[in-house]
Amino acid sequence: MATKVYERVLELLEAEGIRHLFGIPDPSFFHMFVTAEQRGWQVIAPHHEEAGAFMAEAMWKMSGTPGVVVGNQGPGVANLVPAAINAAKENAPVIFIGGQRAQIAARRVRRGRIQYTPQYRYFEEAVKWVAVIEYPEQTDEILREAFRQALSGKPGPVYIEIPMNTMQAELDFPSVLPPAAYRMLHMPAPAAAVADALALIRAARNPIMLVGQGAFTARAHDSLAALADNLQCPVIHTYPISSFLAGAEERTFPCGFSPAGAAAVAGSDLVIAIGTEIGEPVQEGIRGHWAKGDAGRKWIHIERDPTGIGVNRHIDVPLVGDLRDVVPQLVAGLADAARGLSAEVSELVALHRAHREEYLTKAPGGLQPVHPGRLMVEATRALPADTVFVRDGGATSIYTWTYAQLQPQDSVWNQNFGHLGTGLPYAIGAQLVVGDARRVVLVSGDSAFLFHTSELETAVRKNLPVICIVACDYAWGVEVRGYRGMLGEGSAETEAHWGRQLRLDKVAEGYGAYGEYVEREEDIAPAVQRALASGRPAVIQVPIDGAANARDVPGHEEYSTWYNDFWY
């Protein structure tokens, strides 16, 4: 039976487990949207295509299934480009689908063509693969190649363009193939390499696990937790706060932002690196805290992309494969070699606990405006244990590294690119994944939050009860610190402040969300509880001490060492 191309695209996406579609309605996609809803999909129209792409990216981070976003010809596709660059840096296999005028428009020499540009070229430098479906006969092979490219080696985004004449074409397509019929689904490491890795692990006295964001976007929490439980070793985050493995919370330390993390790194004789590029945030595993003991330290690196092995530092045993397959190989091989908690690790746990308790005294209370560290303490102390924690902003994100009282199993943020404004769209995408089973809480600075406040309406329309806690200094806080660092105290901080208070709680109410404005620290936690109880999207606005937000950013000195060529 003849099938329209837009319907066939949905069938191919369904074969990959996809049931959500992000995009703004336009003639290019009217039929696809209506058909998707008829097939039981959730179709989500954001107010900006970039935000829709961030929502799709968050779905990948929370589910391990690629997200799909569409952009309408011309400006809609153009709005997707920044998000595609971000997805590439975040190693997120988002499927970008662009609408386009009928393909004849690409072949004309006439000028003045409305909304026509060779838009696929925008993506060629940004994504892993670009294709245009010029003929309906190409639909299956291009969609399958898109997933093959997006999910092979290091994950990343792809762009597919479908001109209007192709989208509406009909063809007798063959039966839909399952993904296993056209791409590799499992990639265990070679047995010999696993044996070498097991030998290093058994011989190590002080191993550590270096766990990056990729370990969690792979949704490999259970096998990672099993490995950590077997080794009873420190788990080092590549960034100061990330997702925590069940049972290993007390043994999880940030590398350079905790004396325990620095000591664990310096004293280690084996590193098992999982889901990380071993990049600048861990000083390529060579500089800073890693320099001590480097000559005698062994490295195991689990990496999907063989070209990523040995680039930043020497690796003794590379395990090339999908960590979802490789980590269980290690767990099975160590089943008869479980370790107990060593005295050294117990000391590190006590050291880190004391460090966190000491830092609580550095978040002064009783102040108005509230100190940003105190805001983090009060806002996160009573959140549900299974909260999905989303963060956004510059100084605000850095404050969460030290002061957040939550140890989330899922932490979603813009780790590699530092793109502001992702927080609310990420929160919406994450809430779509977890549904009613868990709550999603965003902590954001006001500068970052203002990028996409219109998506509060999206959350209200789709009944997504995300909680947004917004720290407001009415300035670009971390940039204020930059001005003062480069030009001195009292410098002219051009356009770093907007000099007036904005009532984001009223903005939220205007969209139909729950809003509260909180000025005293003792009122923050009760406000969070009321927002959770409301069952609605919510914004809790807390004015913070702008001077402290610029001056007291915790660990900024360590953060600045990540850059080999930082200029201030």
C-alpha positions in Angstrom: 0.0 0.0 0.0 1.3 3.5 -0.9 2.5 5.5 2.1 3.3 9.2 2.4 6.9 10.0 3.1 6.0 11.9 6.3 4.2 8.8 7.6 7.1 6.6 6.7 9.5 8.9 8.6 7.3 8.4 11.7 7.4 4.6 11.2 11.2 4.7 11.0 11.5 6.8 14.1 9.1 4.5 15.9 11.4 1.6 15.1 14.1 3.5 17.1 11.8 3.9 20.1 10.9 7.5 19.5 7.4 8.8 20.5 8.1 12.6 21.0 8.3 15.3 18.3 9.4 18.8 19.0 8.7 21.7 16.6 6.6 24.6 15.6 3.6 23.9 13.3 4.2 24.9 9.6 2.9 23.6 6.3 6.0 21.5 5.9 5.0 19.5 9.0 1.3 19.8 9.4 0.6 16.3 8.1 3.4 14.8 10.2 2.2 16.5 13.4 -1.4 15.4 12.9 -0.4 11.8 12.0 2.0 11.6 14.9 -0.7 12.5 17.4 -3.1 10.0 15.8 -0.4 7.4 16.3 -0.1 8.2 20.0 2.9 10.4 20.0 3.4 13.5 22.1 3.9 16.5 19.9 5.4 19.5 21.7 5.4 23.0 20.1 8.0 25.2 21.9 8.0 29.0 21.4 11.5 28.9 19.9 13.0 26.1 17.8 16.3 26.3 19.8 14.4 25.6 23.0 12.7 22.6 21.3 16.1 21.2 20.4 17.2 21.6 24.0 14.2 19.7 25.1 15.0 16.9 22.6 18.6 16.9 23.9 17.4 16.5 27.5 15.3 13.5 26.5 18.5 11.8 25.2 20.3 12.6 28.5 17.5 11.2 30.5 16.5 8.2 28.4 19.4 7.2 26.1 17.0 7.5 23.1 17.8 10.2 20.6 15.4 13.2 20.5 13.9 14.6 17.3 13.2 18.2 16.5 11.9 19.8 13.3 12.4 23.3 11.9 10.4 25.0 9.3 12.0 26.2 6.1 14.1 29.4 6.4 14.0 31.0 9.8 12.8 27.9 11.6 15.8 25.9 10.4 18.1 28.9 11.1 16.9 28.9 14.7 18.1 25.3 15.1 21.7 26.0 14.2 22.9 27.2 17.6 21.3 24.2 19.2 22.9 21.8 16.7 26.3 23.3 17.6 25.5 22.8 21.3 24.4 19.2 20.7 27.6 18.4 18.9 29.7 19.7 21.8 27.5 17.9 24.3 27.8 14.6 22.3 24.1 14.4 22.0 22.6 12.4 19.0 19.7 14.8 18.4 18.0 14.2 15.0 17.4 17.6 13.4 14.8 17.5 10.5 14.5 20.6 8.4 11.7 21.5 6.1 12.4 23.0 2.7 10.6 24.4 -0.3 10.1 21.9 -3.2 13.4 20.8 -4.5 13.0 22.7 -7.8 13.7 25.9 -5.8 17.2 24.6 -5.2 17.8 24.2 -9.0 16.5 27.6 -10.1 18.8 30.5 -11.0 16.1 33.1 -10.2 16.6 35.6 -7.5 14.2 36.8 -4.8 13.1 33.3 -3.7 11.0 33.6 -0.5 12.4 31.7 2.5 14.8 29.8 0.4 18.5 29.4 1.3 20.8 26.3 1.0 20.2 25.7 4.6 21.8 22.3 4.9 25.1 24.0 4.5 24.6 25.7 7.9 24.9 22.3 9.5 27.8 20.9 7.7 30.4 22.1 10.1 28.3 21.6 13.2 26.9 18.0 13.0 28.2 14.5 12.3 26.2 14.0 9.1 24.0 16.0 6.7 21.6 14.6 4.0 18.8 15.8 1.8 16.0 13.4 0.9 15.6 14.5 -2.8 13.6 11.4 -3.8 11.1 9.3 -1.8 13.1 6.2 -2.6 15.9 7.6 -0.4 13.8 7.9 2.8 14.7 4.6 4.4 18.4 4.6 3.6 18.9 8.2 4.8 16.9 7.8 8.0 18.8 4.6 8.8 22.2 6.2 8.0 21.2 9.1 10.2 20.8 6.8 13.2 23.9 4.9 12.3 26.0 8.1 12.2 24.4 9.6 15.3 24.9 6.6 17.5 28.2 5.1 16.1 31.5 6.1 17.8 31.1 9.2 19.8 27.4 10.2 19.7 26.4 13.4 18.0 23.7 15.2 16.1 22.7 14.8 12.4 20.6 17.0 10.1 18.1 15.6 7.5 16.3 18.0 5.1 13.0 17.0 3.5 11.7 19.3 0.7 8.0 19.7 0.5 7.5 17.7 -2.7 9.3 14.7 -1.2 7.4 15.0 2.1 4.1 14.7 0.3 5.2 12.0 -2.1 3.8 8.4 -1.9 5.6 5.1 -2.3 5.1 1.4 -1.7 7.7 1.0 1.0 8.9 -2.4 2.3 8.4 -3.6 5.9 10.2 -1.5 8.5 13.4 -3.1 9.7 14.3 -3.2 13.4 17.5 -1.3 14.3 19.5 -4.5 14.7 19.1 -5.1 11.0 20.9 -2.0 9.9 23.2 -0.8 12.7 25.3 -2.2 15.6 23.4 -2.2 18.9 26.0 -3.8 21.1 29.7 -3.3 21.3 31.5 -5.2 24.0 35.2 -4.9 24.3 37.5 -7.6 23.0 38.0 -10.4 25.6 41.8 -10.0 25.6 41.5 -6.3 26.4 39.0 -7.1 29.2 41.4 -9.6 30.6 44.2 -7.1 30.7 41.9 -4.6 32.4 40.9 -7.1 35.0 44.5 -7.9 35.8 45.2 -4.2 36.4 42.2 -3.8 38.6 43.1 -6.9 40.7 46.7 -5.6 41.1 45.7 -2.1 42.1 45.8 -1.0 45.7 44.1 2.4 45.3 41.9 2.4 42.2 39.5 5.2 41.4 36.6 5.5 38.9 36.7 8.7 36.8 33.1 9.1 35.7 31.9 11.6 33.1 28.6 12.8 31.8 28.6 10.1 29.1 28.3 7.4 31.7 25.0 8.8 32.8 23.5 9.7 29.4 24.1 6.1 28.5 21.7 5.2 31.3 24.2 2.8 32.7 23.6 3.7 36.3 23.0 0.2 37.6 26.1 -1.4 36.1 28.3 1.5 37.1 26.9 1.3 40.7 27.7 -2.5 40.7 31.3 -1.8 39.6 31.7 0.9 42.3 30.2 -1.4 44.9 32.6 -4.1 43.9 35.7 -1.9 44.1 34.6 0.2 47.1 36.8 2.9 45.6 36.4 6.7 45.3 34.3 7.9 42.4 35.6 11.1 40.9 33.3 13.4 39.0 34.8 15.0 35.9 32.8 18.1 37.0 32.2 19.2 40.5 28.7 18.0 40.7 27.1 15.4 38.5 24.8 12.4 38.9 25.6 10.1 41.8 25.7 6.3 41.8 23.4 4.6 44.3 25.4 3.3 47.2 28.5 5.4 46.3 27.3 8.8 47.3 29.7 9.2 50.3 32.7 8.0 48.1 32.0 10.5 45.3 34.2 13.5 45.2 34.9 16.3 42.7 38.5 16.2 41.6 39.9 19.7 42.5 37.0 21.2 44.5 37.4 19.0 47.5 40.5 18.0 49.5 39.3 14.5 49.4 39.0 14.5 45.6 42.5 15.9 45.2 43.9 13.4 47.7 42.1 10.5 46.0 43.5 11.5 42.6 47.0 12.0 43.9 47.1 8.8 45.8 45.6 6.6 43.1 47.5 3.9 41.3 44.8 3.1 38.7 42.2 5.2 37.0 39.1 3.6 35.3 37.9 6.4 33.0 34.2 5.9 31.9 32.1 8.3 29.8 34.7 11.0 29.6 37.1 12.5 27.1 39.7 13.1 29.9 39.6 16.7 28.9 40.4 20.1 30.4 38.1 19.8 33.5 40.3 17.0 34.7 43.4 18.7 33.2 43.8 15.8 30.7 44.7 13.5 33.6 48.2 14.9 33.6 48.4 18.4 35.1 47.4 19.8 38.5 46.3 17.2 41.0 47.0 14.4 38.5 50.7 15.3 38.2 51.7 13.6 41.5 52.1 9.9 40.9 51.5 10.1 37.2 54.6 8.1 36.3 53.4 5.1 38.2 49.6 5.4 37.6 47.9 3.1 35.2 44.9 4.0 33.1 41.9 2.0 31.7 39.7 4.0 29.3 36.3 2.8 28.2 35.6 4.7 24.9 33.3 4.1 22.0 35.4 6.0 19.5 38.8 4.4 18.9 40.2 7.7 17.6 39.6 9.1 21.1 42.1 6.7 22.8 45.4 8.2 23.8 44.8 11.7 22.4 45.2 13.7 25.7 47.3 11.2 27.6 48.7 7.6 27.4 46.2 4.8 28.1 47.5 1.5 29.3 44.4 -0.6 28.5 41.9 0.9 26.1 38.5 -0.8 26.2 37.0 0.2 22.9 33.3 -0.4 23.1 29.9 0.7 24.4 30.1 1.3 28.2 26.7 -0.3 28.5 28.3 -3.5 27.4 31.9 -3.1 28.7 31.1 -2.2 32.3 29.0 -5.4 32.8 32.0 -7.3 31.4 34.2 -5.9 34.2 31.5 -6.5 36.8 31.2 -10.1 35.7 35.0 -10.6 35.7 35.3 -9.2 39.3 32.4 -11.2 40.7 34.8 -13.2 42.9 37.1 -10.3 43.8 34.9 -7.9 45.8 36.8 -5.5 48.0 36.0 -4.1 51.4 36.1 -0.4 52.3 39.8 0.4 53.0 41.0 2.6 55.8 42.3 5.1 53.2 38.9 5.4 51.5 37.2 5.8 54.9 39.6 8.7 55.7 38.7 10.3 52.4 35.0 10.0 53.2 35.5 11.7 56.5 37.7 14.4 54.9 35.0 15.2 52.3 32.2 15.2 54.9 34.2 17.7 57.0 34.9 19.8 53.9 31.2 20.0 53.1 30.3 20.9 56.7 33.0 23.6 56.8 31.6 25.1 53.6 28.2 25.4 55.2 29.7 28.0 57.6 30.9 30.0 54.5 27.3 30.5 53.4 26.3 33.2 55.9 22.8 33.4 57.1 20.5 36.1 58.2 21.3 38.4 55.3 19.1 40.3 52.9 19.6 39.9 50.0 20.3 36.2 50.6 23.8 35.0 50.1 23.9 32.7 47.0 25.5 29.9 48.9 22.7 30.0 51.5 20.1 30.0 48.8 21.5 26.7 47.4 21.5 25.2 50.9 18.0 26.1 51.7 16.5 25.4 48.2 17.9 21.9 48.0 17.9 20.6 51.6 14.4 19.2 51.4 14.0 18.1 47.8 12.8 14.5 47.2 15.7 12.1 47.0 14.8 11.1 43.4 14.7 14.7 42.1 16.0 15.2 38.6 18.4 18.2 39.2 18.8 20.7 36.3 21.0 23.8 36.5 21.7 26.7 34.4 23.8 29.9 34.6 27.4 30.9 35.3 28.0 31.8 39.0 24.7 30.1 40.0 25.9 26.8 38.5 29.2 27.1 40.2 27.5 27.7 43.6 25.5 24.5 43.2 28.8 22.6 42.9 29.6 23.3 46.6 26.4 24.1 48.4 23.7 21.9 47.0 22.5 19.4 49.6 21.0 17.0 47.1 23.0 14.1 45.7 20.9 13.4 42.6 21.0 10.2 40.5 20.3 12.5 37.5 21.9 15.9 37.0 21.2 17.6 33.7 23.1 20.6 32.5 25.2 22.1 29.8 28.5 20.7 30.7 30.8 21.0 27.7 29.6 24.1 25.8 28.4 26.3 28.7 25.4 27.5 26.6 23.1 29.7 28.8 19.4 29.3 28.6 19.3 25.5 28.3 17.9 25.0 31.8 14.1 25.5 31.4 14.0 23.5 28.1 16.2 20.8 29.6 13.8 20.6 32.6 10.8 20.3 30.3 12.5 17.5 28.3 13.5 15.7 31.5 9.9 15.9 32.9 8.6 14.4 29.7 10.8 11.4 30.2 10.1 10.8 33.9 6.4 11.7 33.7 4.6 11.7 37.0 7.0 9.3 38.7 9.6 12.0 39.6 9.9 15.8 40.0 12.3 17.9 38.0 13.8 21.0 39.7 15.8 23.7 37.9 18.2 26.0 39.8 19.1 28.9 37.5 20.5 32.4 37.5 18.2 35.1 36.2 20.4 35.9 33.2 20.2 32.3 32.0 16.5 31.9 32.9 15.5 35.0 30.8 16.7 33.3 27.6 13.6 31.1 27.3 11.0 32.2 29.8 8.3 31.8 27.1 8.7 28.0 27.6 6.9 28.4 30.9 3.8 28.5 28.7 4.9 25.2 27.1 5.2 23.6 30.5 1.8 24.9 31.5 0.1 23.7 28.3 1.6 20.2 28.6 1.0 20.0 32.3 4.7 19.5 33.2 5.2 20.5 36.9 8.8 21.7 36.6 10.0 23.8 39.6 12.3 26.7 38.7 14.3 28.3 41.5 15.8 31.5 40.2 18.7 33.3 41.9 18.4 37.0 40.9 21.2 39.4 41.1 19.8 41.4 38.2 23.2 41.2 36.5 25.5 38.9 34.5 27.0 37.8 37.7 30.1 35.8 36.6 30.8 38.5 34.0 30.9 41.0 36.8 33.6 38.9 38.4 35.4 38.9 35.0 35.3 42.6 34.7 36.7 43.1 38.2 39.4 40.4 37.6 40.6 42.0 34.4 40.0 45.7 35.1 40.1 45.9 38.9 37.6 46.7 41.6 35.5 49.7 40.7 35.9 49.1 37.0 33.2 50.2 34.6 31.1 47.0 34.2 29.5 48.0 30.9 26.1 46.3 30.4 26.8 43.8 33.1 23.9 45.1 35.2 20.4 46.0 34.1 19.8 48.0 37.3 16.2 47.1 38.0 14.4 44.3 39.6 12.3 42.0 37.5 9.3 40.1 39.0 9.8 36.7 37.4 7.1 35.2 39.8 4.6 37.6 38.2 5.8 36.5 34.7 5.2 32.9 35.7 1.7 33.7 37.0 1.0 35.5 33.7 1.7 32.2 31.9 -0.5 30.3 34.3 2.2 28.9 36.4 2.7 29.0 40.2 4.9 31.9 41.3 6.5 33.1 44.6 8.9 35.9 45.5 11.0 35.0 48.5 13.4 37.4 50.3 14.2 35.7 53.5 16.3 32.5 53.7 13.9 30.8 56.2 11.1 31.1 53.6 12.9 29.4 50.8 12.4 25.8 51.7 8.7 26.3 52.6 8.2 28.0 49.2 9.8 25.0 47.4 7.5 22.7 49.3 4.5 24.7 48.3 5.6 24.7 44.7 6.0 20.9 44.7 2.6 20.5 46.4 0.9 22.7 43.7 1.5 20.1 41.0 2.0 23.0 38.5 5.0 24.5 36.8 6.4 27.0 39.3 8.9 29.8 39.6 10.4 30.7 42.9 12.3 34.0 42.7 15.0 34.8 45.3 16.9 38.0 45.2 20.6 37.3 46.1 23.6 39.4 47.1 25.1 40.5 43.8 28.4 41.4 45.3 28.8 37.9 46.9 27.6 36.3 43.6 30.6 37.9 41.8 33.1 37.9 44.7 32.6 34.7 46.5 32.2 32.2 43.6 33.5 29.0 45.2 36.4 27.2 43.6 36.8 29.7 40.8 40.6 29.5 41.1 40.4 25.7 40.4 37.9 26.3 37.6 40.3 28.8 35.9 43.1 26.1 35.8 41.0 24.0 33.4 42.0 26.3 30.5 45.5 25.8 29.1 45.3 29.3 27.4 42.8 31.2 29.6 43.2 34.9 29.0 42.4 36.4 32.4 
